[in-house]
Amino acid sequence: MLRELFYFTLMLILSYVECETIHLTKISSLYVPSSYSGTGTPLFSLGSGSAEQLAYDPGSKFVYVVGSSKINVIDINDVENPRLIYHKVIGDFDPTDVEFCGDHVFVTLDDNQDRERGWVVVFKTFDPNSKVCFGIFQTQNKPGPKLLNKEV
């Protein structure tokens, strides 16, 4: 009885709520490479998982994107012209999550050779002057971490 009353009340409320049409306007697009050639040329492949997770740094307006064994840094200071300004290939590891906190970027990695072994790697945020994102700490976890929770 209580459930039916709840649904009836919900339907009554929704019937009186006016909904306006929402219009979305495309501002820009940026394609994230799935890999890079030996000479550094970006390569693109549909469905390659090149952008699995992302984290946003509101101070620098950089977006950290992980996927396809690499970390990418995207500058969105000019949202109409986003730019891929840095990438770091991680080797035989698969990034599963990324989080931003303070001056650090935290990335979880699955080891592609041993799926039971994983890593959490901590990087200093990207420095546009030196064009480097330094790894400062890493720890091994078992089993491999999948997601980070910045509330912990």
C-alpha positions as CSV (number, residue, x, y, z in Angstrom):
1,M,0.0,0.0,0.0
2,L,2.8,2.4,0.9
3,R,4.6,1.6,-2.3
4,E,1.5,2.4,-4.4
5,L,1.0,5.6,-2.6
6,F,4.6,6.6,-3.2
7,Y,4.3,5.9,-7.0
8,F,1.0,7.7,-7.2
9,T,2.5,10.8,-5.4
10,L,5.5,10.7,-7.7
11,M,3.4,10.5,-10.8
12,L,1.2,13.4,-9.5
13,I,4.3,15.6,-8.9
14,L,5.8,14.7,-12.2
15,S,2.6,15.5,-14.1
16,Y,2.8,19.1,-12.8
17,V,6.5,19.7,-13.4
18,E,7.0,21.7,-16.6
19,C,10.0,20.5,-18.6
20,E,11.8,22.8,-21.0
21,T,13.6,21.5,-24.0
22,I,17.3,21.3,-23.5
23,H,19.6,22.3,-26.4
24,L,23.2,21.3,-26.4
25,T,25.7,23.2,-28.5
26,K,29.0,21.6,-29.6
27,I,31.9,23.7,-28.4
28,S,34.8,21.6,-29.6
29,S,36.2,18.1,-30.1
30,L,39.6,16.5,-29.4
31,Y,40.5,12.9,-30.4
32,V,42.8,11.1,-28.0
33,P,45.3,8.9,-29.7
34,S,45.1,5.1,-29.0
35,S,48.9,4.8,-29.4
36,Y,52.0,6.4,-30.9
37,S,54.3,5.3,-33.7
38,G,58.0,4.8,-33.1
39,T,58.5,8.4,-34.4
40,G,55.9,9.8,-32.0
41,T,53.1,10.2,-34.6
42,P,49.7,9.8,-33.0
43,L,47.7,6.8,-34.1
44,F,43.9,6.5,-33.8
45,S,41.8,3.4,-33.5
46,L,38.1,3.2,-32.8
47,G,37.2,1.2,-29.7
48,S,40.7,1.0,-28.4
49,G,40.0,2.3,-24.9
50,S,42.2,5.4,-25.4
51,A,40.1,7.4,-22.9
52,E,38.9,5.1,-20.1
53,Q,38.9,7.6,-17.2
54,L,39.7,11.2,-16.7
55,A,40.4,13.7,-13.9
56,Y,40.1,17.5,-14.0
57,D,42.5,20.0,-12.4
58,P,40.4,23.2,-12.0
59,G,43.5,25.3,-11.1
60,S,45.5,24.7,-14.3
61,K,42.4,23.6,-16.4
62,F,44.2,20.4,-17.4
63,V,42.4,17.2,-17.9
64,Y,44.3,13.9,-17.2
65,V,43.1,11.1,-19.3
66,V,44.2,7.4,-18.9
67,G,43.7,4.4,-21.2
68,S,45.6,2.3,-23.7
69,S,48.7,2.0,-21.6
70,K,49.3,5.8,-21.4
71,I,48.5,9.0,-19.6
72,N,47.5,12.1,-21.6
73,V,47.3,15.7,-20.4
74,I,44.8,18.0,-22.2
75,D,44.9,21.7,-21.9
76,I,41.3,23.2,-21.9
77,N,42.2,26.8,-21.0
78,D,40.7,27.6,-24.4
79,V,37.6,25.3,-24.4
80,E,37.1,26.0,-28.1
81,N,40.6,24.7,-28.9
82,P,41.6,21.9,-26.5
83,R,45.1,20.7,-27.0
84,L,46.9,17.5,-26.1
85,I,50.0,18.8,-24.5
86,Y,51.6,15.7,-23.0
87,H,51.5,11.9,-23.1
88,K,53.4,9.3,-21.2
89,V,53.4,5.7,-22.3
90,I,53.3,3.3,-19.3
91,G,54.5,0.2,-21.0
92,D,52.9,-3.1,-20.3
93,F,50.4,-1.7,-17.8
94,D,46.8,-0.8,-18.3
95,P,45.6,2.4,-16.4
96,T,42.2,1.7,-14.8
97,D,41.5,5.0,-13.0
98,V,42.9,8.5,-12.4
99,E,42.2,11.1,-9.7
100,F,43.5,14.6,-9.1
101,C,44.1,16.0,-5.6
102,G,46.1,19.1,-4.7
103,D,49.4,18.9,-6.6
104,H,49.2,15.2,-7.4
105,V,47.7,12.8,-9.9
106,F,47.0,9.3,-8.7
107,V,46.8,6.5,-11.3
108,T,45.9,2.8,-10.8
109,L,47.6,0.3,-13.1
110,D,46.9,-3.3,-14.0
111,D,50.0,-5.3,-14.9
112,N,49.3,-6.9,-18.3
113,Q,51.7,-9.8,-17.5
114,D,50.2,-10.7,-14.1
115,R,46.6,-9.6,-13.8
116,E,46.7,-10.2,-10.0
117,R,49.4,-7.6,-9.6
118,G,48.6,-3.9,-9.8
119,W,50.1,-0.6,-8.9
120,V,49.1,2.9,-7.6
121,V,51.4,5.5,-9.0
122,V,51.5,9.1,-7.8
123,F,52.6,11.9,-10.1
124,K,53.3,15.5,-9.6
125,T,50.8,17.5,-11.7
126,F,52.0,18.4,-15.2
127,D,54.4,21.3,-15.3
128,P,53.8,23.3,-18.6
129,N,57.2,25.0,-18.3
130,S,59.3,21.8,-18.1
131,K,56.7,19.7,-20.1
132,V,57.1,16.9,-17.6
133,C,54.8,14.9,-15.3
134,F,57.1,13.3,-12.7
135,G,56.2,10.0,-11.0
136,I,57.1,10.4,-7.3
137,F,55.7,7.3,-5.6
138,Q,54.4,3.9,-6.5
139,T,53.1,1.0,-4.5
140,Q,52.2,-2.5,-5.5
141,N,48.7,-3.9,-4.6
142,K,47.2,-7.4,-4.8
143,P,44.9,-7.8,-6.5
144,G,45.2,-4.9,-9.0
145,P,43.3,-1.8,-8.0
146,K,40.5,-0.9,-10.3
147,L,39.2,2.5,-9.0
148,L,40.4,5.2,-6.6
149,N,38.2,7.0,-4.1
150,K,39.5,10.4,-3.1
151,E,37.1,10.4,-0.1
152,V,39.3,7.8,1.7
